[in-house]
Amino acid sequence: MYCVADGSYTKLYFTPDSKYLVTKSLGQIEGMISETHFIRIHKSHLVNMHFVSEVNNQIGNLVE
């Protein structure tokens, strides 16, 4: 679903309740993902656009 940078680690979220911590930076993960539906929306967030239902810039750049 999405990835979040955590220092030199990255948390990978597969479902809302399932996450996995890896010892790779978000940049390394981004380089490994060849699919075009993942985009970097922030310096610390990489999201799969198939799971984005709404983007709201009026209340603090919220992505749901």
Backbone as CSV, one residue per row, in Angstrom:
resi,resn,N_x,N_y,N_z,CA_x,CA_y,CA_z,C_x,C_y,C_z
1,MET,0.819,-1.186,0.000,0.000,0.000,0.000,0.868,1.257,0.000
2,TYR,1.805,1.353,0.966,2.680,2.514,1.025,3.918,2.199,1.856
3,CYS,4.907,3.079,1.744,6.173,2.931,2.455,6.478,4.250,3.156
4,VAL,7.043,4.143,4.369,7.382,5.330,5.143,8.827,5.224,5.600
5,ALA,9.606,6.272,5.326,10.998,6.309,5.766,11.052,6.444,7.277
6,ASP,12.009,5.745,7.875,12.234,5.815,9.320,13.747,5.801,9.530
7,GLY,14.369,6.948,9.296,15.824,7.029,9.343,16.413,6.257,8.175
8,SER,17.325,5.336,8.469,17.905,4.512,7.399,17.097,3.230,7.182
9,TYR,15.955,3.135,7.814,15.036,2.009,7.657,13.797,2.471,6.899
10,THR,12.989,1.512,6.460,11.717,1.827,5.816,10.661,0.872,6.329
11,LYS,9.495,1.414,6.661,8.350,0.593,7.048,7.490,0.380,5.803
12,LEU,7.253,-0.880,5.469,6.415,-1.246,4.328,5.048,-1.660,4.862
13,TYR,3.997,-1.032,4.384,2.641,-1.343,4.816,1.938,-2.109,3.698
14,PHE,1.554,-3.356,3.991,0.892,-4.213,3.008,-0.623,-4.166,3.153
15,THR,-1.096,-4.021,4.373,-2.508,-3.817,4.705,-2.512,-2.819,5.855
16,PRO,-3.674,-2.287,6.225,-3.676,-1.342,7.356,-3.087,-1.931,8.645
17,ASP,-3.163,-3.245,8.816,-2.684,-3.873,10.046,-1.392,-4.655,9.870
18,SER,-0.826,-4.672,8.679,0.360,-5.469,8.404,1.497,-4.586,7.898
19,LYS,2.558,-4.479,8.722,3.712,-3.700,8.287,4.983,-4.498,8.521
20,TYR,6.031,-4.114,7.790,7.296,-4.836,7.829,8.412,-3.798,7.802
21,LEU,9.367,-3.903,8.696,10.489,-2.982,8.757,11.677,-3.581,8.032
22,VAL,12.253,-2.831,7.088,13.405,-3.310,6.333,14.588,-2.373,6.556
23,THR,15.783,-2.906,6.375,16.998,-2.133,6.591,17.493,-1.513,5.290
24,LYS,16.583,-0.893,4.576,16.902,-0.177,3.338,16.266,1.204,3.430
25,SER,16.915,2.185,2.807,16.348,3.529,2.795,15.168,3.579,1.829
26,LEU,14.369,4.613,1.958,13.226,4.769,1.065,13.702,4.930,-0.382
27,GLY,14.820,5.599,-0.578,15.379,5.743,-1.925,15.759,4.413,-2.530
28,GLN,16.324,3.512,-1.715,16.668,2.176,-2.204,15.411,1.401,-2.564
29,ILE,14.388,1.497,-1.730,13.113,0.816,-2.010,12.516,1.372,-3.300
30,GLU,12.533,2.680,-3.444,11.987,3.318,-4.643,12.711,2.825,-5.893
31,GLY,14.015,2.639,-5.801,14.778,2.131,-6.930,14.484,0.683,-7.258
32,MET,14.028,-0.080,-6.271,13.730,-1.492,-6.476,12.337,-1.711,-7.063
33,ILE,11.443,-0.754,-6.869,10.065,-0.890,-7.353,10.019,-0.441,-8.802
34,SER,9.704,-1.370,-9.677,9.681,-1.043,-11.100,8.290,-0.652,-11.585
35,GLU,7.294,-0.836,-10.750,5.928,-0.547,-11.162,5.666,0.954,-11.129
36,THR,4.977,1.451,-12.113,4.782,2.888,-12.242,3.673,3.446,-11.352
37,HIS,2.888,2.615,-10.693,1.811,3.145,-9.873,2.269,3.513,-8.465
38,PHE,3.558,3.408,-8.156,4.107,3.912,-6.907,4.700,5.287,-7.175
39,ILE,4.306,6.268,-6.371,4.875,7.600,-6.521,5.314,8.118,-5.157
40,ARG,6.295,8.981,-5.177,6.798,9.592,-3.956,6.029,10.889,-3.747
41,ILE,5.250,10.947,-2.665,4.427,12.125,-2.409,5.061,13.057,-1.386
42,HIS,6.133,12.604,-0.755,6.828,13.385,0.265,8.215,12.783,0.389
43,LYS,9.136,13.494,1.002,10.489,12.946,1.124,10.521,11.655,1.940
44,SER,9.464,11.406,2.710,9.444,10.197,3.530,8.294,9.252,3.223
45,HIS,7.544,9.484,2.154,6.387,8.637,1.824,6.363,8.260,0.348
46,LEU,6.169,6.976,0.115,6.014,6.409,-1.217,4.690,5.655,-1.200
47,VAL,3.769,5.967,-2.113,2.440,5.348,-2.069,2.096,4.657,-3.374
48,ASN,1.292,3.618,-3.250,0.735,2.906,-4.394,-0.564,3.621,-4.757
49,MET,-0.614,4.208,-5.929,-1.778,4.998,-6.325,-3.056,4.170,-6.438
50,HIS,-2.952,2.865,-6.506,-4.153,2.019,-6.543,-4.903,2.063,-5.212
51,PHE,-4.244,2.507,-4.143,-4.878,2.574,-2.829,-5.265,3.994,-2.434
52,VAL,-5.053,4.973,-3.300,-5.414,6.360,-3.004,-6.823,6.609,-3.516
53,SER,-7.703,7.033,-2.612,-9.073,7.327,-3.012,-9.348,8.818,-3.061
54,GLU,-8.526,9.609,-2.356,-8.770,11.052,-2.318,-7.492,11.791,-1.955
55,VAL,-7.321,12.957,-2.551,-6.238,13.876,-2.193,-6.895,15.202,-1.870
56,ASN,-6.678,15.703,-0.657,-7.316,16.940,-0.223,-6.233,17.934,0.183
57,ASN,-6.019,18.963,-0.616,-5.013,19.972,-0.335,-5.526,21.090,0.561
58,GLN,-6.810,21.101,0.857,-7.381,22.185,1.653,-7.214,21.959,3.153
59,ILE,-7.005,20.725,3.586,-6.858,20.473,5.017,-5.512,19.851,5.336
60,GLY,-4.457,20.390,4.745,-3.110,19.939,5.096,-2.564,18.845,4.215
61,ASN,-2.893,18.858,2.935,-2.340,17.873,1.984,-2.596,16.449,2.434
62,LEU,-3.801,16.108,2.681,-4.216,14.788,3.151,-4.411,13.835,1.989
63,VAL,-3.821,12.643,2.103,-3.989,11.584,1.098,-4.681,10.425,1.785
64,GLU,-5.814,10.018,1.237,-6.552,8.881,1.808,-6.652,7.784,0.800
